[in-house]
Amino acid sequence: MARHWTKKESMALLQGAGVYGFRWFETHTGDSYDWPNAPEGRSREAIKAKAQRLYQGGLTRGSYTLRQVCAMSGYDASQIRRAMKALAQKWKRTSANGSYLIYEEQVDDILQWLRTDYWAKKHRLYNCVWCGSNVRPHRSVGLCARCYPKYAQRLIRAGLPVSASKLLGVIRSWKMKSLEKAELELSRGRAVPMSILERVLCKSS
């Protein structure tokens, strides 16, 4: 015979929503059935279904998944995770491989941190514009310590200035529409994007 949910079990679902994962709920609820040799505990499907009946939002009430935080903030997952590590936050999960549960207070702290902290503060960048790394230190023009020497060497070999402002002047003198993106990035003090650097080098040869 199936067992009805007790008031104590329902309270556990209310108290743990958005805070704990399935394992906690499984240990704080009883069995689904009374007959001999019946499976112990309540299934995850039963726990989720009961939570949905009790309140809007179910077990993740008051929290957000990583995907939801990315969608509503405009930041990507790597930026959110970087903030999480910097703030020493601990995110719960619904299960070992389930979605993260990020509390509202944690989301607020993450967004505040991301508004003010940059990998390259001068250029308001969260990572290297070439390789995307934020682990290596920023060297110059939005490039990390590994990418900048490669960038500078290629420009020097082509007889072009490394300085963003001087290189911008050269490229503008060419009046090439295909290099408008390079002009835009250089005007911001950033390196020529890797995707169009070859066009710049070919033009100078």
Contact map, one row per residue, 1 for C-alpha under 8 A:
1110000000000000000000000000000011100000000000000000000000000000000000000000000000000000000000000000000000000000000000000000000000000000000000000000000000000000000000000000000000000000000000000000000000000
1111000000000000000000000000000111000000000000000000000000000000000000000000000000000000000000000000000000000000000000000000000000000000000000000000000000000000000000000000000000000000000000000000000000000
1111100000000000000000000000001111000000000000000000000000000000000000000000000000000000000000000000000000000000000000000000000000000000000000000000000000000000000000000000000000000000000000000000000000000
0111110000000000000000000000000100000000000000000000000000000000000000000000000000000000000000000000000000000000000000000000000000000000000000000000000000000000000000000000000000000000000000000000000000000
0011111011000000000000000000000000000000000000000000000000000000000000000000000000000000000000000000000000000000000000000000000000000000000000000000000000000000000000000000000000000000000000000000000000000
0001111111000000000000000000000000000000000000000000000000000000000000000000000000000000000000000000000000000000000000000000000000000000000000000000000000000000000000000000000000000000000000000000000000000
0000111111100000000000000000000000000000000000000000000000000000000000000000000000000000000000000000000000000000000000000000000000000000000000000000000000000000000000000000000000000000000000000000000000000
0000011111110000000000000000000000000000000000000000000000000000000000000000000000000000000000000000000000000000000000000000000000000000000000000000000000000000000000000000000000000000000000000000000000000
0000111111111000000000000001110000000000000000000000000000000000000000000000000000000000000000000000000000000000000000000000000000000000000000000000000000000000000000000000000000000000000000000000000000000
0000111111111100000000000000000000000000000000000000010000000000000000000000000000000000000000000000000000000000000000000000000000000000000000000000000000000000000000000000000000000000000000000000000000000
0000001111111110000000000000000000000000000000000000000000000000000000000000000000000000000000000000000000000000000000000000000000000000000000000000000000000000000000000000000000000000000000000000000000000
0000000111111111000000001001100000000000000000000000000000000000000000000000000000000000000000000000000000000000000000000000000000000000000000000000000000000000000000000000000000000000000000000000000000000
0000000011111111100000001000000000000000000000000010000000100000000000000000000000000000000000000000000000000000000000000000000000000000000000000000000000000000000000000000000000000000000000000000000000000
0000000001111111100000000000000000000000000000000010010000000000000000000000000000000000000000000000000000000000000000000000000000000000000000000000000000000000000000000000000000000000000000000000000000000
0000000000111111100000000000000000000000000000000000000000000000000000000000000000000000000000000000000000000000000000000000000000000000000000000000000000000000000000000000000000000000000000000000000000000
0000000000011111111100001000000000000000000000000000000000100000000000000000000000000000000000000000000000000000000000000000000000000000000000000000000000000000000000000000000000000000000000000000000000000
0000000000001111111100000000000000000000000000000000000001111100000000000000000000000000000000000000000000000000000000000000000000000000000000000000000000000000000000000000000000000000000000000000000000000
0000000000000001111100000000000000000000000000000000000000111110000000000000000000000000000000000000101000000000000000000000000000000000000000000000000000000000000000000000000000000000000000000000000000000
0000000000000001111110000000000000000000000000000000000000010010000000000000000000000000000100000000101000000000000000000000000000000000000000000000000000000000000000000000000000000000000000000000000000000
0000000000000001111111111000000000000000000000000000000000000000000000000000000000000000000111000000000000000000000000000000000000000000000000000000000000000000000000000000000000000000000000000000000000000
0000000000000000001111111000000000000000000000000000000000000000000000000000000000000000000111100000000000000000000000000000000000000000000000000000000000000000000000000000000000000000000000000000000000000
0000000000000000000111111100000000000000000100000000000000000000000000000000000000000000000001100000000000000000000000000000000000000000000000000000000000000000000000000000000000000000000000000000000000000
0000000000000000000111111110000000000000000000000000000000000000000000000000000000000000000000100000000000000000000000000000000000000000000000000000000000000000000000000000000000000000000000000000000000000
0000000000000000000111111111000000000000000000000000000000000000000000000000000000000000000000000000000000000000000000000000000000000000000000000000000000000000000000000000000000000000000000000000000000000
0000000000011001000111111111100000000000000000100000000000000000000000000000000000000000000000000000000000000000000000000000000000000000000000000000000000000000000000000000000000000000000000000000000000000
0000000000000000000001111111110000000000111100000000000000000000000000000000000000000000000000000000000000000000000000000000000000000000000000000000000000000000000000000000000000000000000000000000000000000
0000000000000000000000111111110000000000100000000000000000000000000000000000000000000000000000000000000000000000000000000000000000000000000000000000000000000000000000000000000000000000000000000000000000000
0000000010010000000000011111110000000000000000000000000000000000000000000000000000000000000000000000000000000000000000000000000000000000000000000000000000000000000000000000000000000000000000000000000000000
0000000010010000000000001111111000000000110000000000000000000000000000000000000000000000000000000000000000000000000000000000000000000000000000000000000000000000000000000000000000000000000000000000000000000
0000000010000000000000000111111100000001110000000000000000000000000000000000000000000000000000000000000000000000000000000000000000000000000000000000000000000000000000000000000000000000000000000000000000000
0010000000000000000000000000111111000011110000000000000000000000000000000000000000000000000000000000000000000000000000000000000000000000000000000000000000000000000000000000000000000000000000000000000000000
0111000000000000000000000000011111000011111000000000000000000000000000000000000000000000000000000000000000000000000000000000000000000000000000000000000000000000000000000000000000000000000000000000000000000
1110000000000000000000000000001111100111000000000000000000000000000000000000000000000000000000000000000000000000000000000000000000000000000000000000000000000000000000000000000000000000000000000000000000000
1110000000000000000000000000001111110100000000000000000000000000000000000000000000000000000000000000000000000000000000000000000000000000000000000000000000000000000000000000000000000000000000000000000000000
1000000000000000000000000000000011111100000000000000000000000000000000000000000000000000000000000000000000000000000000000000000000000000000000000000000000000000000000000000000000000000000000000000000000000
0000000000000000000000000000000001111100000000000000000000000000000000000000000000000000000000000000000000000000000000000000000000000000000000000000000000000000000000000000000000000000000000000000000000000
0000000000000000000000000000000000111110000000000000000000000000000000000000000000000000000000000000000000000000000000000000000000000000000000000000000000000000000000000000000000000000000000000000000000000
0000000000000000000000000000000011111111000000000000000000000000000000000000000000000000000000000000000000000000000000000000000000000000000000000000000000000000000000000000000000000000000000000000000000000
0000000000000000000000000000001110001111100000000000000000000000000000000000000000000000000000000000000000000000000000000000000000000000000000000000000000000000000000000000000000000000000000000000000000000
0000000000000000000000000000011110000111110000000000000000000000000000000000000000000000000000000000000000000000000000000000000000000000000000000000000000000000000000000000000000000000000000000000000000000
0000000000000000000000000110111100000011111000000000000000000000000000000000000000000000000000000000000000000000000000000000000000000000000000000000000000000000000000000000000000000000000000000000000000000
0000000000000000000000000100111100000001111101100000000000000000000000000000000000000000000000000000000000000000000000000000000000000000000000000000000000000000000000000000000000000000000000000000000000000
0000000000000000000000000100000100000000111111100000000000000000000000000000000000000000000000000000000000000000000000000000000000000000000000000000000000000000000000000000000000000000000000000000000000000
0000000000000000000001000100000000000000011111110000000000000000000000000000000000000000000000000000000000000000000000000000000000000000000000000000000000000000000000000000000000000000000000000000000000000
0000000000000000000000000000000000000000001111111000000000000000000000000000000000000000000000000000000000000000000000000000000000000000000000000000000000000000000000000000000000000000000000000000000000000
0000000000000000000000000000000000000000011111111100000000000000000000000000000000000000000000000000000000000000000000000000000000000000000000000000000000000000000000000000000000000000000000000000000000000
0000000000000000000000001000000000000000011111111110000000000000000000000000000000000000000000000000000000000000000000000000000000000000000000000000000000000000000000000000000000000000000000000000000000000
0000000000000000000000000000000000000000000111111111000001100000000000000000000000000000000000000000000000000000000000000000000000000000000000000000000000000000000000000000000000000000000000000000000000000
0000000000000000000000000000000000000000000011111111100000000000000000000000000000000000000000000000000000000000000000000000000000000000000000000000000000000000000000000000000000000000000000000000000000000
0000000000000000000000000000000000000000000001111111110000000000000000000000000000000000000000000000000000000000000000000000000000000000000000000000000000000000000000000000000000000000000000000000000000000
0000000000001100000000000000000000000000000000111111111001100000000000000000000000000000000000000000000000000000000000000000000000000000000000000000000000000000000000000000000000000000000000000000000000000
0000000000000000000000000000000000000000000000011111111111100000000000000000000000000000000000000000000000000000000000000000000000000000000000000000000000000000000000000000000000000000000000000000000000000
0000000000000000000000000000000000000000000000001111111101000000000000000000000000000000000000000000000000000000000000000000000000000000000000000000000000000000000000000000000000000000000000000000000000000
0000000001000100000000000000000000000000000000000111111101000000000000000000000000000000000000000000000000000000000000000000000000000000000000000000000000000000000000000000000000000000000000000000000000000
0000000000000000000000000000000000000000000000000011111111000000000000000000000000000000000000000000000000000000000000000000000000000000000000000000000000000000000000000000000000000000000000000000000000000
0000000000000000000000000000000000000000000000000001111111001000000000000000000000000000000000000000000000000000000000000000000000000000000000000000000000000000000000000000000000000000000000000000000000000
0000000000000000000000000000000000000000000000000001001111111100000000000000000000000000000000000000000000000000000000000000000000000000000000000000000000000000000000000000000000000000000000000000000000000
0000000000000000100000000000000000000000000000010011111111111000000000000000000000000000000000000000000000000000000000000000000000000000000000000000000000000000000000000000000000000000000000000000000000000
0000000000001001110000000000000000000000000000010011000011111000000000000000000000000000000000000000000000000000000000000000000000000000000000000000000000000000000000000000000000000000000000000000000000000
0000000000000000111000000000000000000000000000000000000011111111000000000000000000000000000000000000100000000000000000000000000000000000000000000000000000000000000000000000000000000000000000000000000000000
0000000000000000110000000000000000000000000000000000000111111110000000000000000000000000000000000000000000000000000000000000000000000000000000000000000000000000000000000000000000000000000000000000000000000
0000000000000000110000000000000000000000000000000000000010011111000000000000000000000000000000000000001100000000000000000000000000000000000000000000000000000000000000000000000000000000000000000000000000000
0000000000000000011000000000000000000000000000000000000000011111100000000000000000000000000000000000111100000000000000000000000000000000000000000000000000000000000000000000000000000000000000000000000000000
0000000000000000000000000000000000000000000000000000000000010111110110000000000000000000000000000001111100000000000000000000000000000000000000000000000000000000000000000000000000000000000000000000000000000
0000000000000000000000000000000000000000000000000000000000000011111110000000000000000000000000000011110000000000000000000000000000000000000000000000000000000000000000000000000000000000000000000000000000000
0000000000000000000000000000000000000000000000000000000000000001111111000000100100000000000000000011110000000000000000000000000000000000000000000000000000000000000000000000000000000000000000000000000000000
0000000000000000000000000000000000000000000000000000000000000000111111100000100000000000000000000000000000000000000000000000000000000000000000000000000000000000000000000000000000000000000000000000000000000
0000000000000000000000000000000000000000000000000000000000000001111111110000000000000000000000000000000000000000000000000000000000000000000000000000000000000000000000000000000000000000000000000000000000000
0000000000000000000000000000000000000000000000000000000000000001111111111000000000000000000000000000000000100000000000000000000000000000000000000000000000000000000000000000000000000000000000000000000000000
0000000000000000000000000000000000000000000000000000000000000000011111111111100100000000000000000000000000000000000000000000000000000000000000000000000000000000000000000000000000000000000000000000000000000
0000000000000000000000000000000000000000000000000000000000000000001111111110000000000000000000000000000000000000000000000000000000000000000000000000000000000000000000000000000000000000000000000000000000000
0000000000000000000000000000000000000000000000000000000000000000000111111100000000000000000000000000000000000000000000000000000000000000000000000000000000000000000000000000000000000000000000000000000000000
0000000000000000000000000000000000000000000000000000000000000000000011111110000000000000000000000000000000000010000000000000000000000000000000000000000000000000000000000000000000000000000000000000000000000
0000000000000000000000000000000000000000000000000000000000000000000001111111000000000000000000000000000000000000000000000000000000000000000000000000000000000000000000000000000000000000000000000000000000000
0000000000000000000000000000000000000000000000000000000000000000000001101111101100000000000000000000000000000000000000000000000000000000000000000000000000000000000000000000000000000000000000000000000000000
0000000000000000000000000000000000000000000000000000000000000000000001000111111100000000000000000000000000000000000000000000000000000000000000000000000000000000000000000000000000000000000000000000000000000
0000000000000000000000000000000000000000000000000000000000000000011001000011111110000000000000000000000000000000000000000000000000000000000000000000000000000000000000000000000000000000000000000000000000000
0000000000000000000000000000000000000000000000000000000000000000000000000001111111000000000000000000000000000000000000000000000000000000000000000000000000000000000000000000000000000000000000000000000000000
0000000000000000000000000000000000000000000000000000000000000000000000000011111111100000000000000000000000000000010000000000010000000000000000000000000000000000000000000000000000000000000000000000000000000
0000000000000000000000000000000000000000000000000000000000000000010001000011111111110000000000000000000000000100000000000000000000000000000000000000000000000000000000000000000000000000000000000000000000000
0000000000000000000000000000000000000000000000000000000000000000000000000000111111111000000000000000000000000000000000000000000000000000000000000000000000000000000000000000000000000000000000000000000000000
0000000000000000000000000000000000000000000000000000000000000000000000000000011111111100000000000000000000000000000000000000000000000000000000000000000000000000000000000000000000000000000000000000000000000
0000000000000000000000000000000000000000000000000000000000000000000000000000001111111110000000000000000000000100110000000000000000000000000000000000000000000000000000000000000000000000000000000000000000000
0000000000000000000000000000000000000000000000000000000000000000000000000000000111111111110000000000000000000100000000000000000000000000000000000000000000000000000000000000000000000000000000000000000000000
0000000000000000000000000000000000000000000000000000000000000000000000000000000011111111100000000000000000000000000000000000000000000000000000000000000000000000000000000000000000000000000000000000000000000
0000000000000000000000000000000000000000000000000000000000000000000000000000000001111111100000000000000000000000000000000000000000000000000000000000000000000000000000000000000000000000000000000000000000000
0000000000000000000000000000000000000000000000000000000000000000000000000000000000111111100000000000000000000100000000000000000000000000000000000000000000000000000000000000000000000000000000000000000000000
0000000000000000000000000000000000000000000000000000000000000000000000000000000000011111110000000000000000000000000000000000000000000000000000000000000000000000000000000000000000000000000000000000000000000
0000000000000000000000000000000000000000000000000000000000000000000000000000000000011111111000000000000001000000000000000000000000000000000000000000000000000000000000000000000000000000000000000000000000000
0000000000000000000000000000000000000000000000000000000000000000000000000000000000010001111100000000000000000000000000000000000000000000000000000000000000000000000000000000000000000000000000000000000000000
0000000000000000000000000000000000000000000000000000000000000000000000000000000000000000111110000001110000000000000000000000000000000000000000000000000000000000000000000000000000000000000000000000000000000
0000000000000000001110000000000000000000000000000000000000000000000000000000000000000000011111000001110000000000000000000000000000000000000000000000000000000000000000000000000000000000000000000000000000000
0000000000000000000110000000000000000000000000000000000000000000000000000000000000000000001111111111100000000000000000000000000000000000000000000000000000000000000000000000000000000000000000000000000000000
0000000000000000000111000000000000000000000000000000000000000000000000000000000000000000000111111111100000000000000000000000000000000000000000000000000000000000000000000000000000000000000000000000000000000
0000000000000000000011100000000000000000000000000000000000000000000000000000000000000000000011111110000000000000000000000000000000000000000000000000000000000000000000000000000000000000000000000000000000000
0000000000000000000000000000000000000000000000000000000000000000000000000000000000000000000011111100000000000000000000000000000000000000000000000000000000000000000000000000000000000000000000000000000000000
0000000000000000000000000000000000000000000000000000000000000000000000000000000000000000000011111110000000000000000000000000000000000000000000000000000000000000000000000000000000000000000000000000000000000
0000000000000000000000000000000000000000000000000000000000000000000000000000000000000000000011111111000000000000000000000000000000000000000000000000000000000000000000000000000000000000000000000000000000000
0000000000000000000000000000000000000000000000000000000000000000110000000000000000000000000011101111100000000000000000000000000000000000000000000000000000000000000000000000000000000000000000000000000000000
0000000000000000000000000000000000000000000000000000000000000001110000000000000000000000001111000111110000000000000000000000000000000000000000000000000000000000000000000000000000000000000000000000000000000
0000000000000000011000000000000000000000000000000000000000010011110000000000000000000000001111000011111000000000000000000000000000000000000000000000000000000000000000000000000000000000000000000000000000000
0000000000000000000000000000000000000000000000000000000000000011110000000000000000000000001100000001111101100000000000000000000000000000000000000000000000000000000000000000000000000000000000000000000000000
0000000000000000011000000000000000000000000000000000000000000111000000000000000000000000000000000000111111100000000000000000000000000000000000000000000000000000000000000000000000000000000000000000000000000
0000000000000000000000000000000000000000000000000000000000000111000000000000000000000000000000000000011111110000000000000000000000000000000000000000000000000000000000000000000000000000000000000000000000000
0000000000000000000000000000000000000000000000000000000000000000000000000000000000000000000000000000001111111000000000000000000000000000000000000000000000000000000000000000000000000000000000000000000000000
0000000000000000000000000000000000000000000000000000000000000000000000000000000000000000100000000000011111111100000000000000000000000000000000000000000000000000000000000000000000000000000000000000000000000
0000000000000000000000000000000000000000000000000000000000000000000010000000000000000000000000000000011111111110000000000000000000000000000000000000000000000000000000000000000000000000000000000000000000000
0000000000000000000000000000000000000000000000000000000000000000000000000000000000000000000000000000000111111111000000000000000000000000000000000000000000000000000000000000000000000000000000000000000000000
0000000000000000000000000000000000000000000000000000000000000000000000000000000000000000000000000000000011111111100000000000000000000000000000000000000000000000000000000000000000000000000000000000000000000
0000000000000000000000000000000000000000000000000000000000000000000000000000000100110010000000000000000001111111110000000000000000000000000000000000000000000000000000000000000000000000000000000000000000000
0000000000000000000000000000000000000000000000000000000000000000000000001000000000000000000000000000000000111111111000000000000000000000000000000000000000000000000000000000000000000000000000000000000000000
0000000000000000000000000000000000000000000000000000000000000000000000000000000000000000000000000000000000011111111100000000000000000000000000000000000000000000000000000000000000000000000000000000000000000
0000000000000000000000000000000000000000000000000000000000000000000000000000000000100000000000000000000000001111111110000000000000000000000000000000000000000000000000000000000000000000000000000000000000000
0000000000000000000000000000000000000000000000000000000000000000000000000000001000100000000000000000000000000111111111000000000000000000000000000000000000000000000000000000000000000000000000000000000000000
0000000000000000000000000000000000000000000000000000000000000000000000000000000000000000000000000000000000000011111110000000000000000000000000000000000000000000000000000000000000000000000000000000000000000
0000000000000000000000000000000000000000000000000000000000000000000000000000000000000000000000000000000000000001111111000000000000000000000000000000000000000000000000000000000000000000000000000000000000000
0000000000000000000000000000000000000000000000000000000000000000000000000000000000000000000000000000000000000000111111101000000000000000000000000000000000000000000000000000000000000000000000000000000000000
0000000000000000000000000000000000000000000000000000000000000000000000000000000000000000000000000000000000000000010111111001110000000000000000000000000000000000000000000000000000000000000000000000000000000
0000000000000000000000000000000000000000000000000000000000000000000000000000000000000000000000000000000000000000000011111001111000000100110000000000000000000000000000000000000000000000000000000000000000000
0000000000000000000000000000000000000000000000000000000000000000000000000000000000000000000000000000000000000000000001111111111000000000010001000000000000000000000000000000000000000000000000000000000000000
0000000000000000000000000000000000000000000000000000000000000000000000000000000000000000000000000000000000000000000011111111100000000000000000000000000000000000000000000000000000000000000000000000000000000
0000000000000000000000000000000000000000000000000000000000000000000000000000000000000000000000000000000000000000000000011111100000000000000000000000000000000000000000000000000000000000000000000000000000000
0000000000000000000000000000000000000000000000000000000000000000000000000000000000000000000000000000000000000000000000011111100000000000000011000000000000000000000000000000000000000000000111000000000000000
0000000000000000000000000000000000000000000000000000000000000000000000000000000000000000000000000000000000000000000001111111110000000000000000000000000000000000000000000000000000000000000000000000000000000
0000000000000000000000000000000000000000000000000000000000000000000000000000000000000000000000000000000000000000000001111111111110000000000001000000000000000000000000000000000000000000000000000000000000000
0000000000000000000000000000000000000000000000000000000000000000000000000000001000000000000000000000000000000000000001110001111100000100000000000000000000000000000000000000000000000000000000000000000000000
0000000000000000000000000000000000000000000000000000000000000000000000000000000000000000000000000000000000000000000000110000111110011100000001000000000000000000000000000000000000000000000000000000000000000
0000000000000000000000000000000000000000000000000000000000000000000000000000000000000000000000000000000000000000000000000000111111111100010001110000000000000000000000000000000000000000000000000000000000000
0000000000000000000000000000000000000000000000000000000000000000000000000000000000000000000000000000000000000000000000000000101111110000000001100000000000000000000000000000000000000000000000101000000000000
0000000000000000000000000000000000000000000000000000000000000000000000000000000000000000000000000000000000000000000000000000000111110000000000100010000000000000000000000000000000000000000000001100000000000
0000000000000000000000000000000000000000000000000000000000000000000000000000000000000000000000000000000000000000000000000000000111111000000000000010000000000000000000000000000000000000000000000000000000000
0000000000000000000000000000000000000000000000000000000000000000000000000000000000000000000000000000000000000000000000000000001111111100000000000000000000000000000000000000000000000000000000000000000000000
0000000000000000000000000000000000000000000000000000000000000000000000000000000000000000000000000000000000000000000000000000001100111111000000010000000000000000000000000000000000000000000000000000000000000
0000000000000000000000000000000000000000000000000000000000000000000000000000000000000000000000000000000000000000000000100000011100011111100000010000000000000000000000000000000000000000000000000000000000000
0000000000000000000000000000000000000000000000000000000000000000000000000000000000000000000000000000000000000000000000000000000000001111100000000000000000000000000000000000000000000000000000000000000000000
0000000000000000000000000000000000000000000000000000000000000000000000000000000000000000000000000000000000000000000000000000000000001111110000011100000000000000000000000000000000000000000000000000000000000
0000000000000000000000000000000000000000000000000000000000000000000000000000000000000000000000000000000000000000000000100000000000000111111000011000000000000000000000000000000000000000000000000000000000000
0000000000000000000000000000000000000000000000000000000000000000000000000000000000000000000000000000000000000000000000110000000100000001111101111000000000000000000000000000000000000000000000000000000000000
0000000000000000000000000000000000000000000000000000000000000000000000000000000000000000000000000000000000000000000000000000000000000000111111111001000000000000000000000000000000000000000000000000000000000
0000000000000000000000000000000000000000000000000000000000000000000000000000000000000000000000000000000000000000000000000000000000000000011111110001000000000000000000000000000000000000000000000000000000000
0000000000000000000000000000000000000000000000000000000000000000000000000000000000000000000000000000000000000000000000000010000000000000001111100001000000000000000100000000000000000000000011100000000000000
0000000000000000000000000000000000000000000000000000000000000000000000000000000000000000000000000000000000000000000000010010101110000000011111110000000000000000000000000000000000000000000011100000000000000
0000000000000000000000000000000000000000000000000000000000000000000000000000000000000000000000000000000000000000000000000000000111000000011111111111000000000000000000000000000000000000000001100000000000000
0000000000000000000000000000000000000000000000000000000000000000000000000000000000000000000000000000000000000000000000000000000100001101111101111111000000000000000000000000000000000000000000000000000000000
0000000000000000000000000000000000000000000000000000000000000000000000000000000000000000000000000000000000000000000000000000000000000001111000111111100000000000000000000000000000000000000000000000000000000
0000000000000000000000000000000000000000000000000000000000000000000000000000000000000000000000000000000000000000000000000000000000000001000000111111110000000000000000000000000000000000000000000000000000000
0000000000000000000000000000000000000000000000000000000000000000000000000000000000000000000000000000000000000000000000000000000001100000000000111111111000000000000000000000000000000000000000000000000000000
0000000000000000000000000000000000000000000000000000000000000000000000000000000000000000000000000000000000000000000000000000000000000000001110111111111100000000000000000000000000000000000000000000000000000
0000000000000000000000000000000000000000000000000000000000000000000000000000000000000000000000000000000000000000000000000000000000000000000000001111111110000000000000000000000000000000000000000000000000000
0000000000000000000000000000000000000000000000000000000000000000000000000000000000000000000000000000000000000000000000000000000000000000000000000111111111000000000000000000000000000000000000000000000000000
0000000000000000000000000000000000000000000000000000000000000000000000000000000000000000000000000000000000000000000000000000000000000000000000000011111111100000000000000000000000000000000000000000000000000
0000000000000000000000000000000000000000000000000000000000000000000000000000000000000000000000000000000000000000000000000000000000000000000000000001111111110000010000000000000000000000000000000000000000000
0000000000000000000000000000000000000000000000000000000000000000000000000000000000000000000000000000000000000000000000000000000000000000000000000000111111111000000000000000000000000000000000000000000000000
0000000000000000000000000000000000000000000000000000000000000000000000000000000000000000000000000000000000000000000000000000000000000000000000000000011111111100000000000000000000000000000000000000000010000
0000000000000000000000000000000000000000000000000000000000000000000000000000000000000000000000000000000000000000000000000000000000000000000000000000001111111111110000000000000000000000000000000000000010000
0000000000000000000000000000000000000000000000000000000000000000000000000000000000000000000000000000000000000000000000000000000000000000000000000000000111111111110000000000000000000000000000000000000000000
0000000000000000000000000000000000000000000000000000000000000000000000000000000000000000000000000000000000000000000000000000000000000000000000000000000011111111000000000000000000000000000000000000000000000
0000000000000000000000000000000000000000000000000000000000000000000000000000000000000000000000000000000000000000000000000000000000000000000000000000000001111111000000000000000000000000000000000000000010011
0000000000000000000000000000000000000000000000000000000000000000000000000000000000000000000000000000000000000000000000000000000000000000000000000000000000111111100000000000000000000000000000000000000000010
0000000000000000000000000000000000000000000000000000000000000000000000000000000000000000000000000000000000000000000000000000000000000000000000000000000000111111110000100000000000000000000000000000000000010
0000000000000000000000000000000000000000000000000000000000000000000000000000000000000000000000000000000000000000000000000000000000000000000000000000000000110011111101100000000000000000000000000000000000000
0000000000000000000000000000000000000000000000000000000000000000000000000000000000000000000000000000000000000000000000000000000000000000000000000000000100110001111101100000000000000000000000000000000000000
0000000000000000000000000000000000000000000000000000000000000000000000000000000000000000000000000000000000000000000000000000000000000000000000000000000000000000111111100000000000000000000000000000000000000
0000000000000000000000000000000000000000000000000000000000000000000000000000000000000000000000000000000000000000000000000000000000000000000010000000000000000000111111110000000000000000011011100000000000000
0000000000000000000000000000000000000000000000000000000000000000000000000000000000000000000000000000000000000000000000000000000000000000000000000000000000000000001111111000000000000000011010000000000000000
0000000000000000000000000000000000000000000000000000000000000000000000000000000000000000000000000000000000000000000000000000000000000000000000000000000000000000111111111100000000000000000000000000000000000
0000000000000000000000000000000000000000000000000000000000000000000000000000000000000000000000000000000000000000000000000000000000000000000000000000000000000001111111111110000000000000010000000000000000000
0000000000000000000000000000000000000000000000000000000000000000000000000000000000000000000000000000000000000000000000000000000000000000000000000000000000000000000111111111000000000010011000000000000000000
0000000000000000000000000000000000000000000000000000000000000000000000000000000000000000000000000000000000000000000000000000000000000000000000000000000000000000000011111111100000000000000000000000000000000
0000000000000000000000000000000000000000000000000000000000000000000000000000000000000000000000000000000000000000000000000000000000000000000000000000000000000000000001111111110000000000000000000000000000000
0000000000000000000000000000000000000000000000000000000000000000000000000000000000000000000000000000000000000000000000000000000000000000000000000000000000000000000000111111111100100010000000000000000100000
0000000000000000000000000000000000000000000000000000000000000000000000000000000000000000000000000000000000000000000000000000000000000000000000000000000000000000000000011111111100000010000000000000000000000
0000000000000000000000000000000000000000000000000000000000000000000000000000000000000000000000000000000000000000000000000000000000000000000000000000000000000000000000001111111000000000000000000000000000000
0000000000000000000000000000000000000000000000000000000000000000000000000000000000000000000000000000000000000000000000000000000000000000000000000000000000000000000000000111111100000000000000000000000000000
0000000000000000000000000000000000000000000000000000000000000000000000000000000000000000000000000000000000000000000000000000000000000000000000000000000000000000000000000011111110000000000000000000000000000
0000000000000000000000000000000000000000000000000000000000000000000000000000000000000000000000000000000000000000000000000000000000000000000000000000000000000000000000000011011111110000000000000000000000000
0000000000000000000000000000000000000000000000000000000000000000000000000000000000000000000000000000000000000000000000000000000000000000000000000000000000000000000000000000001111110000000000000000000000000
0000000000000000000000000000000000000000000000000000000000000000000000000000000000000000000000000000000000000000000000000000000000000000000000000000000000000000000000000000000111111000000000000000000000000
0000000000000000000000000000000000000000000000000000000000000000000000000000000000000000000000000000000000000000000000000000000000000000000000000000000000000000000000000010000111111110000000000001001100000
0000000000000000000000000000000000000000000000000000000000000000000000000000000000000000000000000000000000000000000000000000000000000000000000000000000000000000000000000000000111111111000000000000000000000
0000000000000000000000000000000000000000000000000000000000000000000000000000000000000000000000000000000000000000000000000000000000000000000000000000000000000000000000000000000001111111100000000000000000000
0000000000000000000000000000000000000000000000000000000000000000000000000000000000000000000000000000000000000000000000000000000000000000000000000000000000000000000000000000000000111111110000111001000000000
0000000000000000000000000000000000000000000000000000000000000000000000000000000000000000000000000000000000000000000000000000000000000000000000000000000000000000000000010011000000111111111000010000000000000
0000000000000000000000000000000000000000000000000000000000000000000000000000000000000000000000000000000000000000000000000000000000000000000000000000000000000000000000000000000000011111111100000000000000000
0000000000000000000000000000000000000000000000000000000000000000000000000000000000000000000000000000000000000000000000000000000000000000000000000000000000000000000000000000000000001111111111111000000000000
0000000000000000000000000000000000000000000000000000000000000000000000000000000000000000000000000000000000000000000000000000000000000000000000000000000000000000000110110000000000000111111111110000000000000
0000000000000000000000000000000000000000000000000000000000000000000000000000000000000000000000000000000000000000000000000000000000000000000000000000000000000000000110010000000000000011111111000000000000000
0000000000000000000000000000000000000000000000000000000000000000000000000000000000000000000000000000000000000000000000000010000000000000000000000000000000000000000000000000000000000001111111000000000000000
0000000000000000000000000000000000000000000000000000000000000000000000000000000000000000000000000000000000000000000000000010000000000000000011000000000000000000000110000000000000000000111111100000000000000
0000000000000000000000000000000000000000000000000000000000000000000000000000000000000000000000000000000000000000000000000010000000000000000011100000000000000000000100000000000000000000111111110000000000000
0000000000000000000000000000000000000000000000000000000000000000000000000000000000000000000000000000000000000000000000000000000010000000000011100000000000000000000100000000000000000100110011111000000000000
0000000000000000000000000000000000000000000000000000000000000000000000000000000000000000000000000000000000000000000000000000000000000000000000000000000000000000000000000000000000000110110001111101100000000
0000000000000000000000000000000000000000000000000000000000000000000000000000000000000000000000000000000000000000000000000000000011000000000000000000000000000000000000000000000000000100100000111111100000000
0000000000000000000000000000000000000000000000000000000000000000000000000000000000000000000000000000000000000000000000000000000001000000000000000000000000000000000000000000000000000000000000011111110000000
0000000000000000000000000000000000000000000000000000000000000000000000000000000000000000000000000000000000000000000000000000000000000000000000000000000000000000000000000000000000000000000000001111110000000
0000000000000000000000000000000000000000000000000000000000000000000000000000000000000000000000000000000000000000000000000000000000000000000000000000000000000000000000000000000000100100000000011111111100000
0000000000000000000000000000000000000000000000000000000000000000000000000000000000000000000000000000000000000000000000000000000000000000000000000000000000000000000000000000000000000000000000011111111110000
0000000000000000000000000000000000000000000000000000000000000000000000000000000000000000000000000000000000000000000000000000000000000000000000000000000000000000000000000000000000000000000000000111111111000
0000000000000000000000000000000000000000000000000000000000000000000000000000000000000000000000000000000000000000000000000000000000000000000000000000000000000000000000000000000000100000000000000001111111100
0000000000000000000000000000000000000000000000000000000000000000000000000000000000000000000000000000000000000000000000000000000000000000000000000000000000000000000000000010000000100000000000000001111111110
0000000000000000000000000000000000000000000000000000000000000000000000000000000000000000000000000000000000000000000000000000000000000000000000000000000001100100000000000000000000000000000000000000111111111
0000000000000000000000000000000000000000000000000000000000000000000000000000000000000000000000000000000000000000000000000000000000000000000000000000000000000000000000000000000000000000000000000000011111111
0000000000000000000000000000000000000000000000000000000000000000000000000000000000000000000000000000000000000000000000000000000000000000000000000000000000000000000000000000000000000000000000000000001111111
0000000000000000000000000000000000000000000000000000000000000000000000000000000000000000000000000000000000000000000000000000000000000000000000000000000000000111000000000000000000000000000000000000000111111
0000000000000000000000000000000000000000000000000000000000000000000000000000000000000000000000000000000000000000000000000000000000000000000000000000000000000100000000000000000000000000000000000000000011111
